[in-house]
Amino acid sequence: MKRIGLVVVSAYAFFCIALMLLMPMNKYEWMLDEPSAKSDGLTFCGLPIDNDTSTRFFSAAFLIPLFVFAAIQSIRERKIHYSLWIAIALLAVWGWRFFIYYPLC
């Protein structure tokens, strides 16, 4: 039973990582793929300012169920459950993706 739980939690974690890495940070990122924009030398810092933070919160919403599950399992076993370590690692990836890796233009 523990092996199935580990597989499910790991698959969900990989889904969350893929979701975080594939979601655009700026809704105007599609402009970077335009041939005319490439020839003009458009970079991420040259894109229009996007103050919409929904991408951060949308991806964080997928982390909440994992944190709730991990907290419940940790409380039930009265020790830190492996899913809590996975949830903490995902939170670190989320913070890196949307706060540290985000270009400071």
C-alpha positions in Angstrom: 0.0 0.0 0.0 2.9 2.4 0.8 4.4 1.7 -2.6 1.1 2.7 -4.4 1.0 5.9 -2.3 4.5 6.8 -3.2 3.8 6.2 -6.9 0.7 8.4 -6.7 2.3 11.2 -4.8 5.4 11.1 -7.1 3.2 11.2 -10.2 1.3 14.1 -8.8 4.5 15.9 -8.0 5.9 15.4 -11.5 2.6 16.8 -12.9 2.9 19.8 -10.7 6.5 20.4 -11.8 5.6 20.1 -15.4 2.7 22.5 -14.9 4.9 25.0 -13.2 7.6 24.8 -15.9 5.3 24.9 -18.9 3.0 27.7 -17.8 4.0 31.1 -19.2 5.2 33.7 -16.7 4.0 36.5 -18.9 0.8 36.4 -21.0 2.7 38.1 -23.8 5.4 35.4 -24.1 3.8 34.2 -27.4 5.3 37.4 -28.9 8.8 35.9 -28.5 8.0 33.2 -31.1 6.9 35.6 -33.8 9.4 35.8 -36.6 9.2 39.5 -36.9 9.8 39.9 -33.2 12.9 37.7 -33.4 14.3 39.7 -36.2 13.7 42.9 -34.2 15.6 41.4 -31.2 12.7 41.3 -28.8 13.6 39.8 -25.5 11.7 38.8 -22.4 12.5 42.2 -20.8 11.1 44.0 -23.9 7.7 42.5 -23.5 4.8 44.6 -22.3 4.4 44.6 -18.5 2.0 41.9 -17.2 0.9 42.6 -13.7 -1.4 39.6 -13.7 -0.2 37.1 -11.0 -2.8 34.5 -11.7 -0.1 32.1 -13.1 1.6 32.0 -9.7 -1.6 31.4 -7.8 -3.0 28.9 -10.3 0.1 26.7 -10.0 0.1 27.1 -6.2 -3.5 25.9 -6.1 -2.2 22.5 -7.3 0.2 22.3 -4.4 -2.4 22.8 -1.8 -4.0 19.3 -2.0 -0.5 17.7 -1.7 0.2 19.8 1.4 -3.1 18.9 3.0 -2.6 15.2 2.3 1.0 15.4 3.6 -0.1 17.2 6.8 -2.9 14.7 7.4 -0.5 11.8 6.9 2.2 13.4 9.1 -0.3 14.0 11.9 -1.7 10.5 11.7 1.8 8.9 11.8 3.1 11.4 14.3 6.3 11.8 12.3 7.1 13.6 9.1 5.7 11.7 6.2 7.6 11.4 2.9 4.9 13.2 1.1 5.6 16.3 3.3 9.2 16.3 2.0 7.9 16.1 -1.5 5.5 19.0 -0.9 8.3 21.1 0.6 10.5 20.3 -2.4 7.6 21.4 -4.7 7.2 24.6 -2.8 10.9 25.3 -3.3 10.6 24.6 -7.1 7.5 26.9 -7.1 9.4 29.7 -5.3 12.4 29.3 -7.6 10.2 29.4 -10.7 8.1 32.4 -9.9 10.3 34.5 -7.7 14.0 33.7 -8.1 14.1 32.6 -11.8 11.7 35.3 -12.8 13.8 37.8 -14.9 14.5 41.1 -13.1 14.3 43.6 -15.9 
